[in-house]
Amino acid sequence: MSFFSKIKDAMSGETSEILKETEEEGYVELGTEEGTSESKIMVRPFILQDFESIKPILEALRDGHTIALVNIKALKEKDLVELKRAINKLKKTCDAIDGDIAGFGDDWIAAVPHFAKIHRPKKEEPAPPKKEQVTEYSSEEVPAEEVSAEEEGEPRIETY
């Protein structure tokens, strides 16, 4: 009698099919199940055309496996009051699920569940104004010491 059989007999009194297979072949084959896709993170684009189109976005965020990239251009051109209502609803949902929300560019919002955080660049002090040195024949600009984040190629991120 093998080790597994002794444990099985001690626990329940009869041998299961898995333990019989283990005894005969020396190993157990585990099948892959389709339920594993639930644990994957999905980045999904949405288009916010009216206030009603926010429902699938909220459902996806509450599910907890979706990072939502929302294009707000259509609603922005159509009705700013509805856009503000929709953004407030998204923000409240993100707060409720401990998620994060931020705008990038003029027409996009990113909303993420609790496991993700949106990077926000540190706010830099404004660069000192350029000083001009005037000479008798010409004026030369003295370059500023610091370069802003937008000049470095980093996108503008707005917090809602």
C-alpha positions as CSV (number, residue, x, y, z in Angstrom):
1,M,0.0,0.0,0.0
2,S,1.4,3.4,-1.0
3,F,1.8,6.5,1.1
4,F,-1.1,8.3,-0.5
5,S,-3.4,5.3,-0.1
6,K,-2.6,5.1,3.6
7,I,-3.4,8.8,4.0
8,K,-6.6,8.5,2.0
9,D,-7.8,5.4,3.8
10,A,-7.1,7.0,7.2
11,M,-9.1,10.1,6.2
12,S,-12.1,8.8,4.4
13,G,-11.9,5.1,4.1
14,E,-12.0,4.8,0.3
15,T,-9.5,5.7,-2.5
16,S,-10.3,8.5,-4.9
17,E,-9.6,8.5,-8.6
18,I,-6.9,11.1,-8.4
19,L,-5.0,9.0,-5.8
20,K,-5.4,5.8,-7.9
21,E,-4.0,7.6,-10.9
22,T,-1.1,8.9,-8.8
23,E,-0.3,5.4,-7.6
24,E,-0.5,3.9,-11.1
25,E,1.4,6.6,-13.1
26,G,3.5,8.3,-10.4
27,Y,2.1,11.7,-11.3
28,V,-1.1,13.6,-11.7
29,E,-2.0,15.7,-14.8
30,L,-3.7,19.0,-13.9
31,G,-5.9,20.5,-16.6
32,T,-5.9,24.1,-17.4
33,E,-9.2,25.9,-16.8
34,E,-10.6,28.8,-18.7
35,G,-11.3,30.7,-15.5
36,T,-7.7,31.9,-15.3
37,S,-8.4,34.8,-17.6
38,E,-10.2,36.5,-14.7
39,S,-6.9,37.3,-13.0
40,K,-5.5,39.1,-16.0
41,I,-5.5,42.9,-16.1
42,M,-7.3,44.4,-19.1
43,V,-6.6,47.9,-20.4
44,R,-9.8,48.9,-22.2
45,P,-10.6,52.1,-24.1
46,F,-14.0,53.7,-23.7
47,I,-15.7,56.6,-25.5
48,L,-17.9,58.8,-23.4
49,Q,-20.6,60.0,-25.8
50,D,-23.3,60.8,-23.2
51,F,-23.9,60.4,-19.4
52,E,-25.5,57.0,-20.0
53,S,-22.4,55.6,-21.6
54,I,-20.6,55.8,-18.2
55,K,-22.3,52.6,-16.9
56,P,-20.0,50.1,-18.6
57,I,-17.0,52.0,-17.4
58,L,-18.2,52.0,-13.8
59,E,-19.0,48.2,-14.1
60,A,-15.5,47.5,-15.4
61,L,-13.9,49.5,-12.7
62,R,-15.9,47.9,-9.9
63,D,-15.0,44.4,-11.3
64,G,-11.5,45.3,-10.4
65,H,-9.6,43.9,-13.4
66,T,-9.8,46.8,-15.9
67,I,-7.8,49.9,-16.4
68,A,-10.2,52.3,-18.2
69,L,-8.9,54.8,-20.8
70,V,-11.8,57.1,-21.5
71,N,-12.1,59.4,-24.5
72,I,-14.2,62.4,-23.4
73,K,-13.9,64.5,-26.6
74,A,-17.4,63.6,-27.9
75,L,-19.2,64.6,-24.6
76,K,-16.9,67.6,-24.2
77,E,-18.0,69.0,-27.5
78,K,-21.6,68.1,-26.9
79,D,-22.4,69.2,-23.3
80,L,-20.0,70.4,-20.6
81,V,-22.5,70.0,-17.8
82,E,-23.0,66.3,-18.6
83,L,-19.2,65.9,-18.9
84,K,-18.7,67.4,-15.4
85,R,-21.4,65.1,-14.0
86,A,-19.8,62.0,-15.7
87,I,-16.3,62.9,-14.4
88,N,-17.7,63.5,-10.8
89,K,-19.4,60.0,-11.0
90,L,-16.1,58.4,-12.2
91,K,-14.2,60.2,-9.4
92,K,-16.7,59.0,-6.7
93,T,-16.5,55.5,-8.0
94,C,-12.7,55.5,-8.0
95,D,-12.7,56.9,-4.5
96,A,-15.1,54.1,-3.4
97,I,-12.9,51.4,-4.8
98,D,-9.6,53.0,-3.7
99,G,-8.7,53.6,-7.3
100,D,-7.2,56.5,-9.0
101,I,-8.3,58.9,-11.8
102,A,-6.4,61.5,-13.8
103,G,-6.7,63.3,-17.1
104,F,-4.0,63.3,-19.7
105,G,-4.1,65.5,-22.7
106,D,-7.3,67.4,-23.4
107,D,-9.5,64.5,-24.4
108,W,-8.5,61.5,-22.2
109,I,-9.1,60.3,-18.6
110,A,-7.4,57.3,-17.1
111,A,-9.3,55.5,-14.3
112,V,-7.6,52.6,-12.5
113,P,-8.7,50.1,-9.7
114,H,-7.1,49.8,-6.3
115,F,-4.0,47.9,-7.4
116,A,-2.7,50.6,-9.7
117,K,-1.6,54.2,-9.2
118,I,-1.3,56.9,-11.9
119,H,2.1,58.6,-12.0
120,R,2.0,62.4,-11.5
121,P,5.1,64.4,-12.1
122,K,6.3,66.5,-9.3
123,K,5.2,70.1,-9.6
124,E,8.2,72.2,-10.4
125,E,8.5,75.8,-9.4
126,P,8.0,78.0,-12.5
127,A,11.1,78.9,-14.3
128,P,12.4,82.3,-13.7
129,P,11.6,84.8,-16.5
130,K,14.3,85.1,-19.2
131,K,16.5,88.1,-18.6
132,E,17.5,90.3,-21.5
133,Q,20.8,92.0,-21.7
134,V,20.6,95.1,-23.8
135,T,23.7,96.3,-25.5
136,E,24.3,99.3,-27.7
137,Y,23.9,97.3,-30.9
138,S,21.7,94.2,-30.1
139,S,19.8,92.4,-27.4
140,E,20.7,88.9,-26.4
141,E,18.5,86.5,-24.4
142,V,20.1,84.7,-21.5
143,P,18.6,81.1,-21.4
144,A,16.7,80.1,-18.3
145,E,18.5,77.7,-16.0
146,E,15.6,75.1,-15.8
147,V,13.6,73.4,-18.5
148,S,9.9,72.6,-17.8
149,A,8.5,69.1,-17.9
150,E,6.6,69.7,-21.1
151,E,9.8,70.7,-22.9
152,E,11.4,67.4,-21.9
153,G,8.7,65.5,-23.6
154,E,6.7,64.4,-20.5
155,P,2.9,64.6,-21.1
156,R,0.7,67.0,-19.2
157,I,-1.3,65.2,-16.5
158,E,-4.3,66.8,-14.8
159,T,-5.8,65.7,-11.5
160,Y,-9.6,65.7,-11.3
